[in-house]
Amino acid sequence: MESLDQTKPFSRRDAVETHAAGTDAVSSCAPESISRENTAGKTILFVQYTDPALYPPLERAAWMLAAAGWRVRFIGIAAENSALTLAPRPGISCRLLRHRSDPVSRLLSYVRFAAACIGEARRLRPDVVYCSDFRSFPIGLALASTTRVKTVLHEHDSPIVGGGLAASALLKARSAFARRATLCVIPQDERAARFRSATGAARVVVANNCPSLAELVEPAPKPEDALALWYHGSISPDQFPETLIEAMRLLPSDVRLDFAGYETIGNCGYVDRFLGLADAAGLAARVRYLGAFPERAKLLERASEAHIGLALLARAFREPIAGASNKPFDYLACGLPLLTNDTAEWDAFFGNAGVSLGCDPSRPEDIARAVTWYRNNPGERRAMAERGRQKIRDVWNYETQFAKVIEALNA
């Protein structure tokens, strides 16, 4: 089988072909011949009412299953504001439908999506249906209730729902599916305990959102006469706070800040605003936005050129986050020690492992203090980076985290 790192990305523009009726779209993440490979093995259908390319754990799971001889099929919704794509690999294919945002079309889009999922399940007759977002759970429940297919509920984040009949129905479907699914996968220990209590689920495993061993990046040579801070991911005030600008102003001129990623729907224009603040502070040459990287391997390669990875939340997250966020693990795989919130949760998970420093992200002077320590202690910084990479090799990798899931699917 082809090595996992010998791939080329596909273009979203080339991938999505609109039907003549204009009601939805299909994308093919791999050559048509892939759908005919591994026919003697098992088949898994990933169902997600979002774009699976935005969820690295799903792609890693697909890699592992395909490498073991499974035929993997994704069905999801094409994201409009992200350049990320699933890279084509043998045994993996993908169908993406378009989503309409106005209320009436949104309902029709969901009905079409549910019908498409049921159609895919009837056509493929998969051994496993893997549902990994809130709106895919009713589909998983329907299939679990009417067929003998194994089902997996994977909840990346607990749902935020308002009132109304639709929200109530979705929550009831979540609980019913959690009790009926073959397995439930939750990315963090405390979240798993809350999930069990809320849903009555009995078969729950925890899989932290770690990178694959194949994603370990050999750190690029780094100049020691400068210090590069790095951030990648969704770009919003909550995860990439403006206090970083003032912190940069307090730091020596040999410290720079590079960031990459995409704006979230509710924060369009934030990149321009952030760069405008940097320019007004005289930091235009030291604060750089590198855009969105369509290919994850290229993103991690670029991250490895920096010295410190930023995982700062401007305010308390609504649920436990350490272990569920893939960002810190990405940084460690690239050879970057972490700058995180100075809280008991982050310190217990990453600080006690000797791979992070904490600060208060609401106070620029505290951010500058922590960055200055890294700048003035390059030997310890390098040791922290190597400890982080070793933790990735030993336990913070998806091969280890996902092993219980694969064991259950193969049973």
TORKOL-4160 file (C-alpha; in steps of 0.2 Angstrom, whole numbers, padded with zeros to 4 digits, m for minus):
411
<pt num="1" X="0000" Y="0000" Z="0000"/>
<pt num="2" X="0006" Y="0018" Z="m0004"/>
<pt num="3" X="0014" Y="0027" Z="0011"/>
<pt num="4" X="0004" Y="0039" Z="0020"/>
<pt num="5" X="0015" Y="0053" Z="0016"/>
<pt num="6" X="0016" Y="0051" Z="m0002"/>
<pt num="7" X="0000" Y="0061" Z="m0007"/>
<pt num="8" X="m0005" Y="0076" Z="m0016"/>
<pt num="9" X="m0019" Y="0088" Z="m0011"/>
<pt num="10" X="m0034" Y="0090" Z="m0022"/>
<pt num="11" X="m0041" Y="0107" Z="m0027"/>
<pt num="12" X="m0058" Y="0111" Z="m0019"/>
<pt num="13" X="m0062" Y="0121" Z="m0035"/>
<pt num="14" X="m0059" Y="0105" Z="m0045"/>
<pt num="15" X="m0067" Y="0094" Z="m0032"/>
<pt num="16" X="m0084" Y="0101" Z="m0031"/>
<pt num="17" X="m0095" Y="0099" Z="m0046"/>
<pt num="18" X="m0113" Y="0106" Z="m0046"/>
<pt num="19" X="m0127" Y="0096" Z="m0052"/>
<pt num="20" X="m0137" Y="0104" Z="m0066"/>
<pt num="21" X="m0152" Y="0107" Z="m0055"/>
<pt num="22" X="m0141" Y="0117" Z="m0043"/>
<pt num="23" X="m0148" Y="0110" Z="m0027"/>
<pt num="24" X="m0132" Y="0101" Z="m0020"/>
<pt num="25" X="m0115" Y="0096" Z="m0025"/>
<pt num="26" X="m0104" Y="0081" Z="m0025"/>
<pt num="27" X="m0085" Y="0081" Z="m0022"/>
<pt num="28" X="m0073" Y="0067" Z="m0025"/>
<pt num="29" X="m0058" Y="0067" Z="m0014"/>
<pt num="30" X="m0050" Y="0053" Z="m0023"/>
<pt num="31" X="m0049" Y="0045" Z="m0041"/>
<pt num="32" X="m0065" Y="0034" Z="m0045"/>
<pt num="33" X="m0054" Y="0019" Z="m0045"/>
<pt num="34" X="m0052" Y="0020" Z="m0026"/>
<pt num="35" X="m0071" Y="0016" Z="m0024"/>
<pt num="36" X="m0067" Y="m0001" Z="m0031"/>
<pt num="37" X="m0052" Y="m0005" Z="m0020"/>
<pt num="38" X="m0052" Y="m0015" Z="m0004"/>
<pt num="39" X="m0068" Y="m0023" Z="m0009"/>
<pt num="40" X="m0064" Y="m0039" Z="0001"/>
<pt num="41" X="m0061" Y="m0028" Z="0017"/>
<pt num="42" X="m0073" Y="m0019" Z="0028"/>
<pt num="43" X="m0082" Y="m0003" Z="0023"/>
<pt num="44" X="m0085" Y="0012" Z="0035"/>
<pt num="45" X="m0096" Y="0027" Z="0031"/>
<pt num="46" X="m0091" Y="0044" Z="0040"/>
<pt num="47" X="m0106" Y="0055" Z="0041"/>
<pt num="48" X="m0104" Y="0073" Z="0046"/>
<pt num="49" X="m0115" Y="0088" Z="0043"/>
<pt num="50" X="m0100" Y="0099" Z="0041"/>
<pt num="51" X="m0084" Y="0098" Z="0031"/>
<pt num="52" X="m0073" Y="0083" Z="0037"/>
<pt num="53" X="m0057" Y="0092" Z="0031"/>
<pt num="54" X="m0060" Y="0104" Z="0046"/>
<pt num="55" X="m0058" Y="0089" Z="0058"/>
<pt num="56" X="m0040" Y="0082" Z="0058"/>
<pt num="57" X="m0045" Y="0067" Z="0070"/>
<pt num="58" X="m0057" Y="0061" Z="0056"/>
<pt num="59" X="m0044" Y="0061" Z="0043"/>
<pt num="60" X="m0031" Y="0052" Z="0054"/>
<pt num="61" X="m0044" Y="0039" Z="0058"/>
<pt num="62" X="m0047" Y="0037" Z="0040"/>
<pt num="63" X="m0029" Y="0035" Z="0036"/>
<pt num="64" X="m0027" Y="0021" Z="0049"/>
<pt num="65" X="m0042" Y="0012" Z="0044"/>
<pt num="66" X="m0038" Y="0013" Z="0025"/>
<pt num="67" X="m0020" Y="0007" Z="0029"/>
<pt num="68" X="m0028" Y="m0008" Z="0038"/>
<pt num="69" X="m0038" Y="m0013" Z="0022"/>
<pt num="70" X="m0054" Y="m0004" Z="0026"/>
<pt num="71" X="m0064" Y="0005" Z="0012"/>
<pt num="72" X="m0067" Y="0023" Z="0019"/>
<pt num="73" X="m0081" Y="0034" Z="0012"/>
<pt num="74" X="m0085" Y="0052" Z="0019"/>
<pt num="75" X="m0101" Y="0061" Z="0016"/>
<pt num="76" X="m0102" Y="0079" Z="0022"/>
<pt num="77" X="m0105" Y="0098" Z="0018"/>
<pt num="78" X="m0093" Y="0108" Z="0009"/>
<pt num="79" X="m0086" Y="0123" Z="0019"/>
<pt num="80" X="m0086" Y="0139" Z="0010"/>
<pt num="81" X="m0073" Y="0149" Z="0021"/>
<pt num="82" X="m0059" Y="0137" Z="0022"/>
<pt num="83" X="m0045" Y="0131" Z="0010"/>
<pt num="84" X="m0043" Y="0115" Z="0020"/>
<pt num="85" X="m0046" Y="0099" Z="0010"/>
<pt num="86" X="m0044" Y="0080" Z="0012"/>
<pt num="87" X="m0029" Y="0074" Z="0004"/>
<pt num="88" X="m0033" Y="0059" Z="m0008"/>
<pt num="89" X="m0027" Y="0042" Z="m0002"/>
<pt num="90" X="m0030" Y="0024" Z="m0008"/>
<pt num="91" X="m0046" Y="0017" Z="m0001"/>
<pt num="92" X="m0053" Y="0034" Z="0004"/>
<pt num="93" X="m0066" Y="0044" Z="m0005"/>
<pt num="94" X="m0078" Y="0058" Z="m0001"/>
<pt num="95" X="m0094" Y="0066" Z="m0006"/>
<pt num="96" X="m0098" Y="0084" Z="m0001"/>
<pt num="97" X="m0115" Y="0093" Z="m0003"/>
<pt num="98" X="m0118" Y="0111" Z="m0003"/>
<pt num="99" X="m0127" Y="0120" Z="0011"/>
<pt num="100" X="m0139" Y="0134" Z="0009"/>
<pt num="101" X="m0140" Y="0147" Z="0023"/>
<pt num="102" X="m0157" Y="0154" Z="0022"/>
<pt num="103" X="m0170" Y="0146" Z="0034"/>
<pt num="104" X="m0181" Y="0137" Z="0021"/>
<pt num="105" X="m0166" Y="0131" Z="0010"/>
<pt num="106" X="m0157" Y="0126" Z="0026"/>
<pt num="107" X="m0170" Y="0114" Z="0031"/>
<pt num="108" X="m0171" Y="0107" Z="0013"/>
<pt num="109" X="m0152" Y="0105" Z="0013"/>
<pt num="110" X="m0153" Y="0095" Z="0029"/>
<pt num="111" X="m0167" Y="0084" Z="0022"/>
<pt num="112" X="m0157" Y="0081" Z="0006"/>
<pt num="113" X="m0141" Y="0077" Z="0016"/>
<pt num="114" X="m0151" Y="0064" Z="0027"/>
<pt num="115" X="m0158" Y="0056" Z="0011"/>
<pt num="116" X="m0140" Y="0056" Z="0003"/>
<pt num="117" X="m0133" Y="0048" Z="0019"/>
<pt num="118" X="m0147" Y="0034" Z="0019"/>
<pt num="119" X="m0144" Y="0032" Z="0000"/>
<pt num="120" X="m0125" Y="0030" Z="0003"/>
<pt num="121" X="m0128" Y="0017" Z="0017"/>
<pt num="122" X="m0140" Y="0007" Z="0006"/>
<pt num="123" X="m0128" Y="0007" Z="m0009"/>
<pt num="124" X="m0112" Y="0004" Z="0001"/>
<pt num="125" X="m0119" Y="m0008" Z="0015"/>
<pt num="126" X="m0105" Y="m0002" Z="0026"/>
<pt num="127" X="m0100" Y="m0012" Z="0041"/>
<pt num="128" X="m0099" Y="0004" Z="0052"/>
<pt num="129" X="m0107" Y="0021" Z="0051"/>
<pt num="130" X="m0097" Y="0034" Z="0060"/>
<pt num="131" X="m0107" Y="0050" Z="0065"/>
<pt num="132" X="m0096" Y="0064" Z="0071"/>
<pt num="133" X="m0107" Y="0080" Z="0073"/>
<pt num="134" X="m0123" Y="0085" Z="0082"/>
<pt num="135" X="m0134" Y="0085" Z="0066"/>
<pt num="136" X="m0127" Y="0068" Z="0060"/>
<pt num="137" X="m0133" Y="0059" Z="0076"/>
<pt num="138" X="m0152" Y="0058" Z="0070"/>
<pt num="139" X="m0145" Y="0049" Z="0055"/>
<pt num="140" X="m0134" Y="0037" Z="0065"/>
<pt num="141" X="m0149" Y="0034" Z="0076"/>
<pt num="142" X="m0160" Y="0030" Z="0062"/>
<pt num="143" X="m0148" Y="0018" Z="0054"/>
<pt num="144" X="m0144" Y="0010" Z="0071"/>
<pt num="145" X="m0162" Y="0007" Z="0074"/>
<pt num="146" X="m0167" Y="0000" Z="0057"/>
<pt num="147" X="m0151" Y="m0010" Z="0052"/>
<pt num="148" X="m0138" Y="m0021" Z="0060"/>
<pt num="149" X="m0124" Y="m0009" Z="0055"/>
<pt num="150" X="m0111" Y="m0005" Z="0069"/>
<pt num="151" X="m0112" Y="0014" Z="0073"/>
<pt num="152" X="m0100" Y="0026" Z="0082"/>
<pt num="153" X="m0105" Y="0043" Z="0090"/>
<pt num="154" X="m0090" Y="0054" Z="0090"/>
<pt num="155" X="m0093" Y="0071" Z="0098"/>
<pt num="156" X="m0079" Y="0084" Z="0096"/>
<pt num="157" X="m0088" Y="0097" Z="0106"/>
<pt num="158" X="m0103" Y="0097" Z="0117"/>
<pt num="159" X="m0118" Y="0105" Z="0107"/>
<pt num="160" X="m0123" Y="0123" Z="0110"/>
<pt num="161" X="m0142" Y="0123" Z="0107"/>
<pt num="162" X="m0156" Y="0136" Z="0109"/>
<pt num="163" X="m0174" Y="0133" Z="0113"/>
<pt num="164" X="m0187" Y="0126" Z="0101"/>
<pt num="165" X="m0193" Y="0110" Z="0094"/>
<pt num="166" X="m0178" Y="0107" Z="0083"/>
<pt num="167" X="m0166" Y="0109" Z="0097"/>
<pt num="168" X="m0176" Y="0098" Z="0108"/>
<pt num="169" X="m0177" Y="0084" Z="0095"/>
<pt num="170" X="m0158" Y="0085" Z="0092"/>
<pt num="171" X="m0154" Y="0083" Z="0110"/>
<pt num="172" X="m0166" Y="0068" Z="0112"/>
<pt num="173" X="m0158" Y="0060" Z="0096"/>
<pt num="174" X="m0141" Y="0063" Z="0104"/>
<pt num="175" X="m0145" Y="0054" Z="0120"/>
<pt num="176" X="m0155" Y="0040" Z="0111"/>
<pt num="177" X="m0140" Y="0037" Z="0099"/>
<pt num="178" X="m0127" Y="0038" Z="0113"/>
<pt num="179" X="m0136" Y="0023" Z="0122"/>
<pt num="180" X="m0139" Y="0013" Z="0106"/>
<pt num="181" X="m0122" Y="0016" Z="0097"/>
<pt num="182" X="m0109" Y="0002" Z="0097"/>
<pt num="183" X="m0096" Y="0015" Z="0104"/>
<pt num="184" X="m0095" Y="0033" Z="0109"/>
<pt num="185" X="m0079" Y="0043" Z="0107"/>
<pt num="186" X="m0076" Y="0059" Z="0117"/>
<pt num="187" X="m0059" Y="0068" Z="0116"/>
<pt num="188" X="m0057" Y="0072" Z="0134"/>
<pt num="189" X="m0059" Y="0063" Z="0151"/>
<pt num="190" X="m0070" Y="0076" Z="0160"/>
<pt num="191" X="m0081" Y="0078" Z="0145"/>
<pt num="192" X="m0083" Y="0060" Z="0144"/>
<pt num="193" X="m0089" Y="0059" Z="0162"/>
<pt num="194" X="m0101" Y="0073" Z="0158"/>
<pt num="195" X="m0107" Y="0065" Z="0142"/>
<pt num="196" X="m0111" Y="0048" Z="0151"/>
<pt num="197" X="m0121" Y="0058" Z="0164"/>
<pt num="198" X="m0131" Y="0068" Z="0152"/>
<pt num="199" X="m0135" Y="0054" Z="0140"/>
<pt num="200" X="m0134" Y="0037" Z="0149"/>
<pt num="201" X="m0121" Y="0030" Z="0137"/>
<pt num="202" X="m0112" Y="0015" Z="0143"/>
<pt num="203" X="m0099" Y="0012" Z="0130"/>
<pt num="204" X="m0088" Y="0027" Z="0130"/>
<pt num="205" X="m0069" Y="0029" Z="0126"/>
<pt num="206" X="m0058" Y="0044" Z="0127"/>
<pt num="207" X="m0047" Y="0048" Z="0112"/>
<pt num="208" X="m0037" Y="0064" Z="0114"/>
<pt num="209" X="m0036" Y="0074" Z="0097"/>
<pt num="210" X="m0017" Y="0070" Z="0094"/>
<pt num="211" X="m0008" Y="0070" Z="0078"/>
<pt num="212" X="m0003" Y="0054" Z="0069"/>
<pt num="213" X="0015" Y="0048" Z="0071"/>
<pt num="214" X="0016" Y="0051" Z="0052"/>
<pt num="215" X="0014" Y="0069" Z="0055"/>
<pt num="216" X="0029" Y="0071" Z="0067"/>
<pt num="217" X="0039" Y="0085" Z="0058"/>
<pt num="218" X="0058" Y="0085" Z="0059"/>
<pt num="219" X="0060" Y="0103" Z="0066"/>
<pt num="220" X="0068" Y="0115" Z="0053"/>
<pt num="221" X="0084" Y="0124" Z="0058"/>
<pt num="222" X="0080" Y="0139" Z="0068"/>
<pt num="223" X="0091" Y="0155" Z="0070"/>
<pt num="224" X="0095" Y="0158" Z="0088"/>
<pt num="225" X="0097" Y="0177" Z="0086"/>
<pt num="226" X="0078" Y="0179" Z="0084"/>
<pt num="227" X="0062" Y="0171" Z="0091"/>
<pt num="228" X="0047" Y="0166" Z="0081"/>
<pt num="229" X="0029" Y="0164" Z="0089"/>
<pt num="230" X="0017" Y="0154" Z="0079"/>
<pt num="231" X="m0002" Y="0152" Z="0079"/>
<pt num="232" X="m0013" Y="0142" Z="0067"/>
<pt num="233" X="m0031" Y="0137" Z="0067"/>
<pt num="234" X="m0047" Y="0147" Z="0067"/>
<pt num="235" X="m0044" Y="0165" Z="0069"/>
<pt num="236" X="m0055" Y="0174" Z="0081"/>
<pt num="237" X="m0053" Y="0186" Z="0096"/>
<pt num="238" X="m0057" Y="0171" Z="0108"/>
<pt num="239" X="m0042" Y="0160" Z="0102"/>
<pt num="240" X="m0030" Y="0174" Z="0095"/>
<pt num="241" X="m0033" Y="0189" Z="0106"/>
<pt num="242" X="m0028" Y="0207" Z="0102"/>
<pt num="243" X="m0018" Y="0208" Z="0118"/>
<pt num="244" X="m0004" Y="0199" Z="0108"/>
<pt num="245" X="m0001" Y="0216" Z="0099"/>
<pt num="246" X="0002" Y="0225" Z="0115"/>
<pt num="247" X="0013" Y="0210" Z="0121"/>
<pt num="248" X="0023" Y="0211" Z="0105"/>
<pt num="249" X="0026" Y="0230" Z="0107"/>
<pt num="250" X="0033" Y="0226" Z="0125"/>
<pt num="251" X="0045" Y="0213" Z="0118"/>
<pt num="252" X="0062" Y="0216" Z="0109"/>
<pt num="253" X="0063" Y="0218" Z="0091"/>
<pt num="254" X="0070" Y="0201" Z="0088"/>
<pt num="255" X="0053" Y="0193" Z="0092"/>
<pt num="256" X="0041" Y="0191" Z="0078"/>
<pt num="257" X="0023" Y="0183" Z="0077"/>
<pt num="258" X="0018" Y="0173" Z="0062"/>
<pt num="259" X="0000" Y="0166" Z="0061"/>
<pt num="260" X="m0010" Y="0156" Z="0048"/>
<pt num="261" X="m0028" Y="0149" Z="0047"/>
<pt num="262" X="m0045" Y="0155" Z="0043"/>
<pt num="263" X="m0058" Y="0167" Z="0050"/>
<pt num="264" X="m0074" Y="0159" Z="0058"/>
<pt num="265" X="m0090" Y="0164" Z="0051"/>
<pt num="266" X="m0094" Y="0176" Z="0065"/>
<pt num="267" X="m0077" Y="0185" Z="0064"/>
<pt num="268" X="m0075" Y="0190" Z="0046"/>
<pt num="269" X="m0063" Y="0204" Z="0045"/>
<pt num="270" X="m0054" Y="0200" Z="0061"/>
<pt num="271" X="m0037" Y="0196" Z="0052"/>
<pt num="272" X="m0037" Y="0214" Z="0044"/>
<pt num="273" X="m0042" Y="0222" Z="0060"/>
<pt num="274" X="m0028" Y="0212" Z="0069"/>
<pt num="275" X="m0015" Y="0217" Z="0056"/>
<pt num="276" X="m0021" Y="0235" Z="0056"/>
<pt num="277" X="m0018" Y="0236" Z="0075"/>
<pt num="278" X="m0001" Y="0229" Z="0072"/>
<pt num="279" X="0003" Y="0242" Z="0059"/>
<pt num="280" X="m0003" Y="0256" Z="0070"/>
<pt num="281" X="0008" Y="0250" Z="0084"/>
<pt num="282" X="0023" Y="0250" Z="0072"/>
<pt num="283" X="0024" Y="0231" Z="0071"/>
<pt num="284" X="0020" Y="0228" Z="0053"/>
<pt num="285" X="0037" Y="0220" Z="0050"/>
<pt num="286" X="0036" Y="0209" Z="0065"/>
<pt num="287" X="0018" Y="0202" Z="0063"/>
<pt num="288" X="0014" Y="0192" Z="0048"/>
<pt num="289" X="m0002" Y="0183" Z="0042"/>
<pt num="290" X="0003" Y="0168" Z="0030"/>
<pt num="291" X="m0014" Y="0164" Z="0024"/>
<pt num="292" X="m0023" Y="0147" Z="0025"/>
<pt num="293" X="m0014" Y="0132" Z="0020"/>
<pt num="294" X="m0024" Y="0119" Z="0010"/>
<pt num="295" X="m0012" Y="0105" Z="0014"/>
<pt num="296" X="m0010" Y="0101" Z="0032"/>
<pt num="297" X="0007" Y="0093" Z="0029"/>
<pt num="298" X="0013" Y="0110" Z="0022"/>
<pt num="299" X="0005" Y="0119" Z="0037"/>
<pt num="300" X="0015" Y="0108" Z="0050"/>
<pt num="301" X="0031" Y="0110" Z="0040"/>
<pt num="302" X="0029" Y="0129" Z="0041"/>
<pt num="303" X="0025" Y="0128" Z="0059"/>
<pt num="304" X="0041" Y="0119" Z="0063"/>
<pt num="305" X="0051" Y="0134" Z="0058"/>
<pt num="306" X="0045" Y="0144" Z="0073"/>
<pt num="307" X="0051" Y="0143" Z="0091"/>
<pt num="308" X="0035" Y="0144" Z="0102"/>
<pt num="309" X="0017" Y="0138" Z="0099"/>
<pt num="310" X="0003" Y="0149" Z="0105"/>
<pt num="311" X="m0013" Y="0141" Z="0113"/>
<pt num="312" X="m0021" Y="0156" Z="0122"/>
<pt num="313" X="m0039" Y="0158" Z="0125"/>
<pt num="314" X="m0045" Y="0175" Z="0128"/>
<pt num="315" X="m0059" Y="0169" Z="0140"/>
<pt num="316" X="m0063" Y="0153" Z="0149"/>
<pt num="317" X="m0069" Y="0139" Z="0137"/>
<pt num="318" X="m0086" Y="0133" Z="0140"/>
<pt num="319" X="m0080" Y="0115" Z="0143"/>
<pt num="320" X="m0064" Y="0106" Z="0148"/>
<pt num="321" X="m0052" Y="0109" Z="0133"/>
<pt num="322" X="m0034" Y="0102" Z="0137"/>
<pt num="323" X="m0033" Y="0086" Z="0127"/>
<pt num="324" X="m0048" Y="0090" Z="0116"/>
<pt num="325" X="m0039" Y="0104" Z="0106"/>
<pt num="326" X="m0028" Y="0097" Z="0093"/>
<pt num="327" X="m0018" Y="0114" Z="0092"/>
<pt num="328" X="m0006" Y="0111" Z="0106"/>
<pt num="329" X="m0002" Y="0093" Z="0100"/>
<pt num="330" X="0001" Y="0100" Z="0083"/>
<pt num="331" X="0014" Y="0112" Z="0090"/>
<pt num="332" X="0023" Y="0098" Z="0100"/>
<pt num="333" X="0024" Y="0087" Z="0084"/>
<pt num="334" X="0032" Y="0101" Z="0076"/>
<pt num="335" X="0045" Y="0104" Z="0089"/>
<pt num="336" X="0037" Y="0119" Z="0097"/>
<pt num="337" X="0035" Y="0121" Z="0116"/>
<pt num="338" X="0019" Y="0129" Z="0121"/>
<pt num="339" X="0013" Y="0145" Z="0128"/>
<pt num="340" X="m0004" Y="0142" Z="0136"/>
<pt num="341" X="m0017" Y="0149" Z="0148"/>
<pt num="342" X="m0010" Y="0149" Z="0166"/>
<pt num="343" X="m0024" Y="0138" Z="0173"/>
<pt num="344" X="m0025" Y="0122" Z="0183"/>
<pt num="345" X="m0032" Y="0112" Z="0168"/>
<pt num="346" X="m0018" Y="0117" Z="0156"/>
<pt num="347" X="m0004" Y="0116" Z="0169"/>
<pt num="348" X="m0010" Y="0098" Z="0174"/>
<pt num="349" X="m0010" Y="0092" Z="0157"/>
<pt num="350" X="0005" Y="0101" Z="0148"/>
<pt num="351" X="0014" Y="0110" Z="0162"/>
<pt num="352" X="0017" Y="0094" Z="0172"/>
<pt num="353" X="0024" Y="0086" Z="0157"/>
<pt num="354" X="0037" Y="0100" Z="0156"/>
<pt num="355" X="0032" Y="0106" Z="0138"/>
<pt num="356" X="0023" Y="0123" Z="0142"/>
<pt num="357" X="0023" Y="0139" Z="0151"/>
<pt num="358" X="0007" Y="0148" Z="0157"/>
<pt num="359" X="0002" Y="0166" Z="0156"/>
<pt num="360" X="m0013" Y="0177" Z="0158"/>
<pt num="361" X="m0019" Y="0181" Z="0140"/>
<pt num="362" X="m0029" Y="0196" Z="0146"/>
<pt num="363" X="m0013" Y="0204" Z="0152"/>
<pt num="364" X="0000" Y="0209" Z="0138"/>
<pt num="365" X="0014" Y="0211" Z="0151"/>
<pt num="366" X="0011" Y="0193" Z="0157"/>
<pt num="367" X="0012" Y="0186" Z="0139"/>
<pt num="368" X="0028" Y="0196" Z="0137"/>
<pt num="369" X="0035" Y="0189" Z="0153"/>
<pt num="370" X="0033" Y="0171" Z="0147"/>
<pt num="371" X="0039" Y="0175" Z="0130"/>
<pt num="372" X="0055" Y="0183" Z="0137"/>
<pt num="373" X="0058" Y="0168" Z="0148"/>
<pt num="374" X="0058" Y="0157" Z="0132"/>
<pt num="375" X="0069" Y="0170" Z="0123"/>
<pt num="376" X="0082" Y="0171" Z="0137"/>
<pt num="377" X="0083" Y="0152" Z="0140"/>
<pt num="378" X="0086" Y="0144" Z="0123"/>
<pt num="379" X="0093" Y="0128" Z="0131"/>
<pt num="380" X="0078" Y="0124" Z="0141"/>
<pt num="381" X="0067" Y="0129" Z="0127"/>
<pt num="382" X="0075" Y="0116" Z="0116"/>
<pt num="383" X="0074" Y="0103" Z="0130"/>
<pt num="384" X="0055" Y="0107" Z="0132"/>
<pt num="385" X="0053" Y="0105" Z="0113"/>
<pt num="386" X="0061" Y="0088" Z="0113"/>
<pt num="387" X="0051" Y="0082" Z="0128"/>
<pt num="388" X="0035" Y="0087" Z="0118"/>
<pt num="389" X="0041" Y="0077" Z="0103"/>
<pt num="390" X="0044" Y="0062" Z="0114"/>
<pt num="391" X="0027" Y="0063" Z="0122"/>
<pt num="392" X="0020" Y="0063" Z="0104"/>
<pt num="393" X="0030" Y="0047" Z="0100"/>
<pt num="394" X="0025" Y="0038" Z="0116"/>
<pt num="395" X="0007" Y="0042" Z="0120"/>
<pt num="396" X="0000" Y="0058" Z="0112"/>
<pt num="397" X="m0002" Y="0051" Z="0095"/>
<pt num="398" X="m0018" Y="0045" Z="0087"/>
<pt num="399" X="m0012" Y="0028" Z="0084"/>
<pt num="400" X="m0012" Y="0026" Z="0103"/>
<pt num="401" X="m0027" Y="0036" Z="0106"/>
<pt num="402" X="m0038" Y="0028" Z="0093"/>
<pt num="403" X="m0033" Y="0010" Z="0096"/>
<pt num="404" X="m0048" Y="0006" Z="0107"/>
<pt num="405" X="m0060" Y="0012" Z="0094"/>
<pt num="406" X="m0052" Y="0001" Z="0080"/>
<pt num="407" X="m0052" Y="m0014" Z="0092"/>
<pt num="408" X="m0071" Y="m0011" Z="0094"/>
<pt num="409" X="m0074" Y="m0009" Z="0075"/>
<pt num="410" X="m0064" Y="m0025" Z="0071"/>
<pt num="411" X="m0073" Y="m0035" Z="0084"/>
